[in-house]
């Protein structure tokens, strides 16, 4: 009888205990300050006790495993609307009817790639959260708050980059490429989807540049003056990156990838200057 009463009590008190644990976690998040240990002392302690490094590696493994599992769930969930998503991606080309497969496994490969891209977009906030959960215990309170706010900002920038690639870049690139030299083109699904998904993903990643530069400037790693002085080197690096990201070798697509990245770089300089002033205060 006592065991039954205790079990009922545990069940009834479970929401209150969960709320208390959540309140303690939130309180620790806003108030906890890690010990400010010099890097040399930290390195020496890690050399003396290698088990500390193994503990951190084990924690990193758990965070990465959860992120991968969540990505697998979102990718599996994306199977339900992958075909409609593919129809959406092929609108700049005129629809699925303008694609022509020449291999037996080509259609299923396209289906899986589209599902993976959708899964990455859905899982991006959680993956960012897992990375934040791994490093947050070593950050000061103010830094934790900044990084926590960066997660929704990074997600919004990633989706904005994908939207820019789809609504601005693709309507300009696809008709030009298909009608170049007035030669009839039968577009393969694998070629088209590889081009589109690669463009959407890497432009989404490139849109993270202002946020990354802002936080590096807040940490004192980079300065706005340095970024401005090295803009020529940055343009060369952006050109190399655009050439690597662009699925084709024509300069038109390379220029379409470079243009927003150059704008984002100069926007990053402005945000770095703001971060410097905030850091000084």
Protein Blocks (a to p, Z undefined) as FASTA:
>chain_A
ZZmmmmmmmmmmmmmmmmmmmmmmmmmmmmoccddddfklmmmmmmmmmmlmmmmmmmmm
mmmmmmmmmmmmmmmmmmmmmmmmmmmmmmmnopjklpccfbfklmmmmmmmmmmmmmmm
mmmmmmmmmmmmmmmmmpcfklmmmmmmmmmmmmmmmmmmmmmmmmmmmmmmmmmmmmgg
hiacdddfklmmmmmmmmmmmmmmmmmmmmmmmmmmmnomacfklmmmmmmmmmmmmmmm
mmmmpmbfbfklmmmmmmmmmmmmmmmmmmmmmmmmmmmZZ
